[in-house]
């Protein structure tokens, strides 16, 4: 059976990663290119596609403003350049998207924000709200504060993690190469372009090379690592050469790319991930709540009769019915102390009990496997 190649124009939620070398050249920001990209983003939004941009370029922009020398920078120099460049990068995107009637938001994240479940839930909830309001989030690594221990180190892998976090069905890495080759095409004339990769095998991983551009950190190795993360999360990923004007339009029109195909969809992949976690606690519910869960509803505090175990926000718990049978498992939105306090109460009573407004659901249906 032939593989079904994704169509960019049919994406429901699209994450686009923009490399530094595309956005910034020796003269500075490539304003014409950015405006053309943002025209493409606006067209995608008009088709009903949610769009998230993961953009490099802050350090490249900042180092020009600070007149820092070419070549590797010290950590403190990179962080200073990022602090100066990030505000300019966000403003450039805003100014390019506003004429199209598109609102933007800036999200700065570190590796900790996606590996810690509490922070992960916060990031996911924020992006879901923004996308639901038609906003295009502009995401970058928080280079001003991130140290080696909490860094992604490249925006290819960051983009893949963002795609999984927000439940994207397609991820597009815009770079200075038009896909994966069997060898480096710049040095090996026999190198073949691979239009589709259905499975990331050791042989595929061995095809990774080194960074090509002096402005970008990521090479093919990091793109393959990103592909592994994306497809495991049910997200198809493409690598495309993005220097042309209107790069999204070019990919949708048939430009040469490499697609990495998942074996499931984002929703199923997320449910599989949650189901594989070891529970840290138990929540027992009444008959009404049990029936609601079976019909695809979220778990509200009012239906909870008992809370057992010690857990924090974002930890996995198992949901039991009155007889002790397993109903579901999911990521809980409150700590065990908070959950006990609000168990059996209506959602509109949460603020008066805890002293601050909380989320209506104890476990949201998107974070639950029944």
matplotlib code that plots the C-alpha trace (Angstrom):
import matplotlib.pyplot as plt

x = [0.0, 1.5, 2.2, -0.2, 1.8, 0.5, -0.7, 0.3, -2.9, -4.9, -3.1, -5.4, -2.6, 0.8, 4.0, 6.6, 10.3, 12.3, 16.1, 18.4, 20.0, 16.6, 15.6, 18.9, 21.7, 24.9, 22.8, 20.3, 16.7, 15.4, 12.2, 10.8, 11.2, 9.5, 6.6, 6.1, 6.2, 3.7, 1.4, 1.6, 0.7, -2.3, -3.5, -3.2, -5.1, -7.8, -8.1, -8.8, -5.3, -3.9, -0.3, 2.5, 5.9, 9.1, 11.7, 15.4, 17.1, 17.2, 20.9, 21.7, 19.8, 21.1, 24.8, 24.5, 23.0, 25.7, 28.4, 29.7, 32.4, 31.8, 32.3, 31.3, 30.2, 30.7, 27.6, 27.1, 27.5, 24.9, 22.5, 23.0, 22.5, 19.3, 17.9, 18.5, 17.4, 14.3, 12.3, 13.3, 12.3, 8.9, 8.2, 9.3, 6.7, 4.0, 4.6, 4.5, 1.3, -0.7, -1.5, -3.1, -5.3, -3.4, -2.6, 0.6, 1.9, 5.5, 6.3, 9.8, 10.5, 13.3, 13.7, 12.4, 9.1, 8.5, 10.0, 8.3, 4.6, 3.3, 5.0, 4.1, 0.4, 0.7, 2.4, -0.2, -3.1, -1.7, -1.1, -4.6, -6.2, -4.2, -4.9, -8.5, -8.6, -6.9, -3.6, -0.3, 2.2, 5.9, 8.0, 11.7, 14.1, 14.6, 18.3, 18.5, 18.2, 18.7, 21.9, 23.3, 21.4, 17.9, 18.6, 17.3, 20.3, 18.6, 15.1, 14.6, 14.1, 12.2, 9.8, 9.2, 8.4, 6.1, 4.3, 3.7, 2.7, 0.1, -1.2, -0.1, -0.7, 2.1, 5.5, 7.5, 11.2, 12.2, 16.0, 18.8, 18.3, 15.4, 15.2, 17.1, 19.7, 21.5, 24.7, 25.8, 24.9, 27.5, 30.3, 28.8, 27.5, 25.8, 23.6, 19.9, 17.0, 14.5, 11.0, 9.4, 10.6, 8.1, 10.3, 13.4, 15.8, 19.5, 20.3, 18.3, 19.9, 23.3, 22.5, 22.6, 25.4, 26.8, 25.4, 25.8, 25.3, 27.5, 24.4, 22.4, 23.2, 21.2, 22.3, 20.6, 21.2, 19.1, 16.4, 16.3, 16.1, 13.2, 11.5, 11.7, 10.0, 7.4, 6.3, 6.2, 3.6, 1.5, 2.8, 4.0, 7.2, 8.7, 12.2, 12.1, 14.4, 12.9, 14.9, 12.4, 9.7, 6.4, 8.0, 4.7, 3.1, 6.1, 5.8, 2.0, 2.7, 4.9, 8.4, 10.9, 10.8, 11.2, 8.2, 8.5, 5.3, 3.8, 1.9, -0.9, -2.5, -1.7, -4.8, -4.1, -0.4, -1.2, -3.6, -1.1, 1.5, -0.8, -1.9, 1.8, 2.4, 2.6, -0.2, 0.9, -2.6, -6.2, -9.5, -12.8, -15.9, -19.7, -22.0, -22.9, -19.3, -18.5, -21.3, -20.0, -16.5, -17.8, -19.5, -16.3, -16.7, -14.0, -13.9, -15.2, -14.5, -18.2, -18.2, -15.2, -15.8, -12.3, -8.7, -5.8, -2.0, 0.4, 0.8, 1.5, -0.2, 0.4, 1.0, -0.8, -3.6, -6.1, -9.9, -12.0, -15.7, -17.6, -16.9, -13.1, -13.1, -10.7, -12.5, -9.7, -6.3, -5.2, -3.1, -4.6, -4.7, -4.4, -2.1, -3.4, -3.9, -5.9, -7.9, -8.9, -10.0, -12.3, -13.6, -17.4, -17.6, -18.9, -16.3, -17.6, -16.6, -13.0, -11.8, -13.5, -12.0, -8.4, -8.2, -7.5, -9.3, -8.6, -9.4, -13.0, -12.0, -10.0, -8.9, -9.6, -10.9, -7.9, -5.6, -7.6, -7.7, -11.0]
y = [0.0, 3.3, 5.9, 8.8, 12.0, 14.9, 18.1, 21.3, 23.0, 20.4, 20.8, 21.4, 22.7, 23.5, 24.3, 26.1, 26.4, 29.2, 29.0, 32.0, 31.8, 32.4, 35.3, 37.2, 37.7, 39.8, 43.0, 42.2, 41.1, 39.9, 42.0, 41.1, 37.4, 37.8, 39.7, 37.0, 34.2, 36.1, 36.5, 32.6, 32.3, 34.6, 32.5, 29.4, 31.0, 32.0, 28.3, 27.4, 26.1, 27.0, 28.1, 28.3, 29.8, 28.6, 31.2, 31.5, 34.8, 36.6, 36.2, 36.9, 40.1, 41.1, 40.5, 43.0, 45.6, 45.1, 44.9, 41.6, 39.8, 36.9, 33.4, 31.7, 33.9, 33.4, 32.3, 35.7, 37.4, 35.1, 35.8, 39.5, 39.3, 37.3, 39.9, 42.6, 40.6, 39.0, 42.2, 43.1, 39.7, 39.7, 43.2, 42.2, 39.4, 41.5, 44.3, 41.7, 40.0, 43.0, 44.2, 40.7, 41.1, 38.4, 38.8, 37.5, 36.4, 35.6, 32.5, 31.9, 28.4, 26.2, 22.4, 22.4, 23.8, 20.7, 17.9, 19.0, 17.9, 20.9, 23.3, 21.2, 21.5, 25.2, 25.6, 23.4, 25.3, 28.7, 27.6, 26.1, 29.3, 31.5, 29.2, 29.1, 32.9, 33.0, 34.1, 33.0, 32.2, 33.1, 30.6, 30.7, 29.2, 31.5, 32.1, 35.0, 32.6, 29.1, 27.3, 24.1, 21.9, 23.3, 24.0, 22.4, 23.8, 24.0, 25.0, 21.9, 19.8, 22.7, 22.9, 19.1, 19.3, 22.3, 20.4, 17.5, 19.9, 21.7, 18.6, 19.7, 17.3, 18.8, 20.3, 22.1, 22.8, 25.6, 25.4, 25.8, 22.2, 20.8, 17.5, 14.4, 12.8, 9.5, 11.5, 15.1, 16.4, 19.1, 16.6, 13.4, 13.6, 10.2, 11.4, 10.7, 12.8, 10.9, 12.4, 10.2, 8.4, 6.0, 4.8, 6.3, 3.4, 3.3, 3.6, 6.8, 8.2, 7.5, 9.9, 12.9, 15.4, 18.6, 22.1, 23.8, 27.5, 29.6, 31.2, 28.1, 25.6, 22.6, 20.2, 17.1, 15.2, 17.5, 17.4, 13.6, 13.9, 16.3, 13.9, 11.1, 13.2, 14.5, 11.2, 9.6, 12.3, 11.6, 14.6, 14.4, 16.4, 17.9, 19.4, 22.1, 24.7, 27.9, 30.8, 31.5, 34.1, 32.5, 29.3, 27.8, 28.4, 26.8, 23.6, 23.5, 23.9, 20.8, 22.0, 19.2, 18.2, 15.2, 14.0, 11.9, 10.0, 9.0, 5.8, 7.4, 10.8, 13.4, 12.6, 8.8, 9.3, 11.5, 9.0, 6.2, 8.3, 9.0, 5.3, 4.2, 6.3, 4.8, 6.3, 8.3, 8.4, 7.4, 9.4, 7.6, 9.0, 8.6, 7.0, 10.3, 11.2, 7.7, 7.9, 11.4, 10.0, 7.1, 9.7, 11.6, 14.4, 15.9, 15.0, 17.8, 18.0, 17.6, 14.0, 13.0, 11.1, 10.1, 11.0, 8.7, 9.0, 11.9, 13.7, 17.1, 19.0, 17.2, 13.8, 10.7, 9.3, 6.4, 7.1, 4.4, 3.9, 3.3, -0.4, 0.2, -0.7, 1.3, 3.8, 5.9, 7.3, 10.9, 13.9, 15.7, 19.5, 19.8, 18.5, 15.8, 18.3, 20.6, 17.7, 16.5, 20.0, 20.5, 17.0, 16.9, 20.7, 22.6, 24.2, 27.7, 27.0, 26.3, 29.9, 30.2, 26.9, 27.3, 31.1, 31.4, 30.7, 27.2, 25.2, 23.9, 20.3, 18.1, 16.1, 17.5, 15.0, 15.8, 14.6, 11.4, 7.8, 6.0]
z = [0.0, -1.1, 1.6, 1.8, 1.5, 3.7, 2.0, 3.6, 2.6, 4.5, 7.9, 10.8, 13.1, 11.5, 13.3, 11.1, 12.2, 10.7, 10.8, 11.5, 8.0, 6.4, 8.5, 8.9, 6.4, 6.4, 6.0, 8.8, 8.8, 5.4, 5.7, 2.2, 2.9, 6.3, 4.8, 2.2, 4.9, 6.9, 3.9, 3.6, 7.3, 6.9, 4.0, 6.1, 8.9, 6.4, 5.3, 9.0, 9.8, 13.3, 12.9, 15.4, 14.4, 16.0, 15.0, 15.4, 14.8, 18.1, 18.7, 15.0, 15.2, 18.6, 17.8, 14.9, 17.1, 19.7, 17.0, 18.4, 16.4, 13.9, 15.2, 18.4, 21.3, 25.0, 26.9, 28.4, 25.0, 23.5, 26.3, 25.9, 22.1, 22.7, 25.1, 22.5, 19.5, 20.9, 21.2, 17.6, 16.4, 18.0, 16.7, 13.2, 13.2, 14.6, 12.1, 9.2, 10.4, 11.5, 8.0, 7.4, 10.4, 12.4, 16.1, 17.5, 20.9, 22.1, 24.0, 25.4, 26.7, 28.0, 28.0, 31.6, 30.4, 28.2, 30.4, 33.7, 33.5, 35.4, 33.1, 30.1, 31.0, 31.5, 28.1, 26.4, 28.0, 27.0, 23.4, 23.2, 24.4, 22.0, 19.0, 19.9, 19.7, 16.3, 17.6, 16.0, 18.8, 18.0, 20.0, 20.7, 23.3, 26.2, 25.4, 27.9, 30.9, 29.7, 30.7, 29.1, 31.5, 30.5, 26.8, 23.7, 21.9, 18.5, 17.3, 15.2, 18.4, 20.1, 17.1, 17.3, 21.0, 20.5, 17.8, 20.2, 23.0, 21.0, 19.2, 15.7, 12.8, 10.6, 11.3, 8.6, 9.1, 6.8, 6.4, 3.8, 2.5, 0.6, 2.5, 3.4, 1.1, 1.2, 1.6, 1.7, -1.8, -1.6, -1.4, -2.9, -6.5, -6.1, -3.2, -3.7, -2.4, -0.3, -0.8, 1.9, 5.1, 6.5, 9.3, 10.9, 10.8, 11.9, 8.2, 8.0, 11.1, 9.6, 6.8, 9.2, 8.5, 10.0, 10.0, 6.6, 7.5, 9.8, 11.2, 12.1, 14.8, 13.6, 11.0, 9.5, 12.7, 14.8, 12.1, 12.3, 16.1, 15.6, 13.2, 15.7, 18.3, 15.9, 14.4, 17.8, 18.7, 15.6, 13.7, 10.1, 9.5, 6.4, 5.7, 3.0, 1.5, 2.7, 1.2, -1.6, -1.2, 0.0, 1.2, 2.5, -0.8, -2.5, -0.4, -1.0, -4.7, -4.9, -4.1, -3.3, 0.4, 2.6, 4.5, 7.7, 8.3, 11.7, 12.2, 14.2, 14.7, 17.5, 19.5, 19.6, 20.2, 23.2, 24.7, 24.2, 26.0, 29.0, 29.2, 29.5, 32.6, 36.1, 38.3, 41.3, 42.9, 42.7, 42.3, 43.1, 41.5, 41.9, 39.4, 37.7, 37.0, 35.8, 33.3, 32.1, 31.6, 29.5, 27.3, 26.7, 29.4, 31.6, 35.3, 37.5, 41.2, 42.1, 41.1, 43.2, 46.4, 47.4, 46.7, 47.5, 47.2, 47.0, 43.6, 42.1, 39.3, 36.0, 37.5, 36.2, 38.3, 37.9, 38.1, 39.9, 40.0, 43.3, 43.2, 42.7, 39.0, 36.7, 34.6, 33.2, 33.7, 33.1, 34.1, 37.0, 37.2, 40.9, 43.6, 46.0, 48.7, 46.5, 45.0, 48.5, 49.4, 46.4, 46.0, 46.0, 45.3, 42.3, 40.0, 41.0, 44.6, 43.9, 44.4, 47.8, 48.9, 47.6, 47.7, 44.0, 40.8, 39.5, 36.4, 36.2, 35.4, 37.7, 34.7, 31.3, 28.7, 26.4, 29.2, 29.9, 28.5, 29.3]

ax = plt.figure().add_subplot(projection="3d")
ax.plot(x, y, z, "-o")
ax.set_aspect("equal")
plt.show()
